[in-house]
Amino acid sequence: MSDLLARHENIIAPVIAFDTEVIAERAEGLWVTDVNGNRWADFACGTAVTNLGHNHPAVVSAAHDQLDRVMHSGCIFRYDSVVEAAERLAKITPPGIEKFGFANSGAEAVEAAVKLARYHTKRQGVITFRGAFHGRTMGSVSYTTSNAKYRDGYHPVLGSTFVVPFPHPYRWGVSEQEAVERSLHELRLLFKHVVTPENIGAMLIEPVQGEGGYYPAPAAFLEELRAICDEHGIMLVFDEVQTGFGRTAEWFAADHFSVDPDVIAIGKGIANGLPLSAYGASREVIDGWPVGAHGTTFGGNPVSCAAAVAVMDTMGDLLPHARQLSKQAFDRFEELAQRHPTIGDVRGLGLMIGVELVSDREQRTPDKAAFKHVQKYCFDRELIIIECGPDGNIIRFIPPLITTSEELDWAIDLIDAGLTDWEATR
Ligand SMILES: Cc1ncc(COP(=O)(O)O)c(C=O)c1O
């Protein structure tokens, strides 16, 4: 074990999981270089954050400029980068999202979004969807059901949180329409037997379930949830922490649907690697949240906000390229699925693609060992990929938006070869 790994193990809480043992020396664009000069293309994007690639020059430069001027306010004085970041957000977020607050992490943004909805509706109940990942703070982990292990040791979690199954057609072995009907049926049963809609302030959903397995919400499902929320005065909250900032080849996943949320939570790619997150809603809703009902010391840090402005100035031009990459990737993975019996399903939205690996296609048996094999095969050939899903068997394919068409082919060729290698051992 290298000296730094040993020191790391000795002093850093082991509860934080790492996907590789790489000790990074520098990172630029697709590539992370370690202390020994080895390099890897980071198709994990620092867990869906560096959508513009590592250390994007425009982002670094904006952050440097801000760092030299003002690096912290702590809500003592105002500064320009936070206003500019919010003004730009207002231009790209879904219709009806008009005013913003900032925080540091996705979990904080989700908690703020739910607090806002609860405050506004004066109702405390929250509906979440099975398979969701909303974070690990005590509130957000109460909404997280992508894997039971995240709540192990913390029960009871926050009360009045009700979990409805998210439609998982592939895993349930049913059509999309059938899955939607099943989920809506469960929601109706919840209202009938467990809690009346008049007690629910927020319905919290990822428009594409991320950590839970890269399941896009069927359009019909979101449309029906919107109608139910409107009927009962419930606020529809989109967690776009992972789906936002170009990950689905649009600014937000909501752009793929005819449904707009009442409240949005965003994070991850917003500042391409500096800690920042945000929540937004209509002017009326946010202006009804009085001074002191929520707050933060570091949220909306000047340097992170300057980086976010640079991200928003840069990313728009890349979205058409991201759409092309998405089509290329889906075409290639669907072709791979014809040849590799290990691929059970290919799904996702934009550049948020899940490739589910199974040991038995008919039974859809999750194959974590296959994922581990392909992951190592790729890692040994300079490509980092990570997984998602409660069974650890889904390739979470999230290339940076700056990836060229050739680089995308190279990465998919490696996955193809890794699968061939795995299947040869079976
Ligand atoms: C959809 C979603 N919401 C919330 C979070 C929590 O974000 P953070 O880890 O920044 O608290 C994540 C993180 O993976 C996420 O994917």
The ligand as an SDF file (V2000), in Angstrom:
LIG
                    3D

 16 16  0  0  0  0  0  0  0  0999 V2000
  -30.5090   12.8400   -7.1360 C   0  0  0  0  0  0  0  0  0  0  0  0
  -29.5940   13.1790   -6.0120 C   0  0  0  0  0  0  0  0  0  0  0  0
  -30.0390   13.9540   -5.0080 N   0  0  0  0  0  0  0  0  0  0  0  0
  -29.2570   14.2840   -3.9750 C   0  0  0  0  0  0  0  0  0  0  0  0
  -27.9580   13.8370   -3.9050 C   0  0  0  0  0  0  0  0  0  0  0  0
  -27.0920   14.2210   -2.7280 C   0  0  0  0  0  0  0  0  0  0  0  0
  -26.1070   15.0710   -3.1400 O   0  0  0  0  0  0  0  0  0  0  0  0
  -24.8330   15.3680   -2.2010 P   0  0  0  0  0  0  0  0  0  0  0  0
  -24.0180   14.1040   -2.1760 O   0  0  0  0  0  0  0  0  0  0  0  0
  -24.1320   16.5060   -2.8780 O   0  0  0  0  0  0  0  0  0  0  0  0
  -25.3630   15.7240   -0.8610 O   0  0  0  0  0  0  0  0  0  0  0  0
  -27.4410   13.0330   -4.9170 C   0  0  0  0  0  0  0  0  0  0  0  0
  -26.0660   12.5150   -4.8420 C   0  0  0  0  0  0  0  0  0  0  0  0
  -25.6930   11.5520   -5.4780 O   0  0  0  0  0  0  0  0  0  0  0  0
  -28.2820   12.6780   -6.0000 C   0  0  0  0  0  0  0  0  0  0  0  0
  -27.8570   11.9000   -7.0030 O   0  0  0  0  0  0  0  0  0  0  0  0
  1  2  1  0
  2  3  1  0
  2 15  2  0
  3  4  2  0
  4  5  1  0
  5  6  1  0
  5 12  2  0
  6  7  1  0
  7  8  1  0
  8  9  2  0
  8 10  1  0
  8 11  1  0
 12 13  1  0
 12 15  1  0
 13 14  2  0
 15 16  1  0
M  END
$$$$
